[in-house]
Amino acid sequence: MTGWILYIDRVKNSPHVNYSVRRMVESAQDNGVNLRVIHPDQLELVVGGPGAAVLVDGKPEALPDFVMPRLGSRTSPFGMAAIRHFEGLGVCCVNGSAGVAVAKDKMATMQVLAAAGIAVPRSLLLKFPADAELVERAIGFPAVVKLLSGSQGSGVLLAKEKKEFADIMGLVEGVRPGANLLAQQFVASSSGTDLRVMVVGRKAVAAARRSSSSSFKANLSQGEGGQVEAYPLDPALEELALRITRAVGLEVAGIDLLFGPEGFLVCEVNSSPGFRVIELSAGLDLPQILFDHIRQSLGPAHKTGAEHA
């Protein structure tokens, strides 16, 4: 089985970014997979004429059996075009372009989930100049302010009152003029704590409770005061996770849930989730689970010898 990981290093020298890709590469040979990591800038996409093609570093390449986009919130228009291109050529994409497009946009994710009847924090898409009075009426303070596209807690701030909100808007306008922002209800019952659920195919494979002693955000490393522990997966939680992935359109996802006063609220859905938290807390081999899922998707021709037997 041959595969390509589409990957861009968003945070240099961060083990939390590189861990999952490194684990996939390390595990590939033992799982009978010829795996390459390819940056989108290496690709040229050809359509029309005698046939569609993919060039890597300017040279035609045989198509892989599968492509795994791990671009996340930094999926550029070119990256999205590449995923669609592979889909059009019949390559198995885990995940596909439609789900990646929804997951990379936090407002789109909230809209899709709310339309499916899944509980989410009350959210407001902000326009510059943002009106603190409107935020207070629609969301209330404290309010969480997020970049529409961001991951691993980056671009997420807490405005405890109107003045702090105005200060945050001034900072954003100075650093990233016209940035797309989302204001969300602050769920006090989940402050500093959330639940990461990992879904592969039609199964929620594990859950981990993440907590921080130093921030309202839970997704911090252990060195930053974060703690992780395995969390039991009951049928209700698994069904919720599968409803979320079906609504967003993902095969593989990391779902971040908040502990609301009346049940779980969806914080975010990640199309290229990190493995580290789940592997360390649940003791799972995520690459093997993913490779097995891809083999099942591809069919009998790609089963291992043991599976054929």
Secondary structure, 3 states (H helix, E strand, C coil): CEEEEEECCCCCCCHHHHHHHHHHHHHHHHHCCEEEEECHHHEEEECCCCCCEEEECCEECCCCCEEEEECHHHCCHHHHHHHHHHHHCCCEECCCHHHHHHHCCHHHHHHHHHHCCCCCCCEEEECCCCCHHHHHHHCCCCEEEEECCCCCCCCEEEECCHHHHHHHHHHHHHHCCCCCEEEEECCHHHCCEEEEEEEECCEEEEEEEEEECCCCCCCCCHHHCEEEEECCCCHHHHHHHHHHHHHHCCCEEEEEEEEECCEEEEEEEECCCCCHHHHHHHCCCHHHHHHHHHHHHHCHHHCCHHHHC
